[in-house]
Amino acid sequence: MLKYMLALFILILLGSCANAVSEEFVLDLEKKRFKAMTEGNVELLDQLISDDLYYIHSSGDVDTKDNFIGSIKDGSRNYKNILMEESKIRIYGDAAIINGICTYERKTPDGSPNDLQLKYTSVYANLAGDWKFVSWQSYRMSP
């Protein structure tokens, strides 16, 4: 009887860990998204981003998934490099929150540099077994 109870306990434990995600996994998603933004890889962005994305830029502008990807595709948002300086990741079941600091090296449509350092909150959610980027809010740090 004890063997069966132990086996049942192990199965329950394994089942509860099956959907668990690590901080490293979430950080890897964020790095992939930043890299796709800098490389203009709209196909990868389309895979990583939820259809109901709510993206609040440091300027206060709000983008949907289509607006966000479209601005990268047409070059109106040009990210040369994104440097992650700090990140704190917290996982709550099927949601992961990243609070971080990053520097966007970017250019305006006329080619002028327009770099900025941001504090941000980025949210990922497990949607039917697939982790997606669902929300972003940032503000510009003082130079």
C-alpha positions as CSV (number, residue, x, y, z in Angstrom):
1,M,0.0,0.0,0.0
2,L,2.8,2.4,0.9
3,K,4.4,1.8,-2.6
4,Y,1.1,2.7,-4.3
5,M,0.8,5.9,-2.2
6,L,4.4,6.9,-2.9
7,A,3.8,6.2,-6.7
8,L,0.6,8.3,-6.6
9,F,2.4,11.1,-4.8
10,I,5.2,11.1,-7.4
11,L,2.7,11.2,-10.3
12,I,0.9,14.1,-8.7
13,L,4.1,15.9,-8.1
14,L,5.3,15.3,-11.7
15,G,1.9,16.4,-13.1
16,S,2.0,19.7,-11.1
17,C,5.5,20.4,-12.5
18,A,4.7,19.5,-16.1
19,N,3.5,23.1,-16.9
20,A,6.1,24.8,-14.8
21,V,8.3,27.2,-16.5
22,S,11.7,28.5,-15.5
23,E,13.0,32.1,-15.2
24,E,15.6,31.1,-17.8
25,F,12.9,30.1,-20.2
26,V,11.1,33.4,-19.9
27,L,14.3,35.4,-20.2
28,D,15.2,33.4,-23.3
29,L,11.8,34.4,-24.8
30,E,12.5,38.1,-24.0
31,K,15.9,37.8,-25.6
32,K,14.5,36.2,-28.7
33,R,11.9,38.9,-29.0
34,F,14.5,41.7,-28.6
35,K,16.7,40.0,-31.2
36,A,13.8,39.7,-33.7
37,M,13.0,43.4,-33.2
38,T,16.6,44.4,-34.0
39,E,16.8,42.0,-37.0
40,G,13.4,43.0,-38.3
41,N,12.3,39.3,-38.1
42,V,8.6,39.9,-38.3
43,E,7.9,36.1,-38.8
44,L,9.4,35.3,-35.5
45,L,7.7,38.3,-33.8
46,D,4.4,37.0,-35.2
47,Q,5.1,33.6,-33.5
48,L,6.2,35.1,-30.1
49,I,3.4,37.8,-29.8
50,S,-0.1,37.1,-28.7
51,D,-2.9,38.3,-31.0
52,D,-4.2,40.6,-28.2
53,L,-0.9,42.3,-27.5
54,Y,-1.2,45.6,-25.6
55,Y,2.1,47.5,-26.0
56,I,2.5,50.9,-24.3
57,H,5.6,52.8,-25.5
58,S,7.5,55.1,-23.3
59,S,5.9,58.0,-25.3
60,G,2.4,56.8,-24.3
61,D,1.6,55.5,-27.7
62,V,-0.3,52.2,-27.7
63,D,0.2,49.4,-30.2
64,T,-1.7,46.3,-31.1
65,K,0.2,43.3,-32.5
66,D,-0.5,44.4,-36.0
67,N,0.6,48.0,-35.4
68,F,3.8,46.9,-33.5
69,I,4.9,44.4,-36.1
70,G,3.9,46.7,-39.0
71,S,6.0,49.5,-37.7
72,I,9.1,47.3,-37.6
73,K,8.3,45.8,-41.0
74,D,7.9,49.3,-42.6
75,G,10.9,50.7,-40.8
76,S,9.0,53.5,-38.9
77,R,10.4,51.9,-35.7
78,N,14.1,50.9,-36.2
79,Y,15.8,49.2,-33.4
80,K,19.5,48.9,-34.0
81,N,20.3,47.1,-30.7
82,I,18.5,46.4,-27.4
83,L,20.8,46.0,-24.4
84,M,19.2,44.2,-21.4
85,E,20.8,45.7,-18.3
86,E,18.7,44.3,-15.5
87,S,15.8,41.9,-15.2
88,K,13.7,40.5,-12.4
89,I,11.4,37.7,-13.4
90,R,8.5,36.4,-11.4
91,I,6.3,33.5,-12.4
92,Y,2.7,33.1,-11.3
93,G,1.3,29.9,-12.8
94,D,0.6,30.6,-16.4
95,A,1.9,34.2,-16.3
96,A,5.4,35.6,-16.1
97,I,6.3,39.2,-15.4
98,I,9.7,40.8,-16.2
99,N,10.6,44.1,-14.6
100,G,13.7,45.4,-16.2
101,I,16.0,48.1,-17.5
102,C,17.2,48.2,-21.1
103,T,18.7,50.6,-23.5
104,Y,17.2,50.8,-27.0
105,E,19.7,51.9,-29.6
106,R,17.5,53.1,-32.4
107,K,17.2,55.5,-35.3
108,T,14.4,57.9,-36.3
109,P,13.0,57.5,-39.9
110,D,15.5,60.1,-41.1
111,G,18.4,58.1,-39.7
112,S,19.2,60.2,-36.7
113,P,20.2,58.4,-33.5
114,N,17.4,58.3,-30.9
115,D,18.6,56.0,-28.1
116,L,16.8,55.7,-24.9
117,Q,17.1,53.9,-21.6
118,L,13.9,52.4,-20.3
119,K,12.4,50.8,-17.1
120,Y,9.8,48.4,-18.2
121,T,7.3,45.7,-17.4
122,S,6.9,42.8,-19.9
123,V,4.3,40.1,-19.5
124,Y,4.2,36.6,-21.0
125,A,1.3,34.2,-20.6
126,N,0.9,30.5,-21.3
127,L,-1.9,30.4,-23.8
128,A,-3.1,26.8,-24.5
129,G,0.4,25.5,-23.8
130,D,2.3,28.2,-25.9
131,W,4.0,31.0,-24.1
132,K,3.3,34.4,-25.7
133,F,4.3,38.0,-25.2
134,V,1.1,39.8,-24.1
135,S,1.9,43.2,-22.7
136,W,4.6,45.8,-22.4
137,Q,4.7,49.2,-20.5
138,S,7.8,51.3,-20.3
139,Y,9.0,54.8,-19.3
140,R,12.1,56.7,-20.2
141,M,14.7,57.1,-17.5
142,S,16.4,60.4,-17.0
143,P,19.7,60.7,-18.9
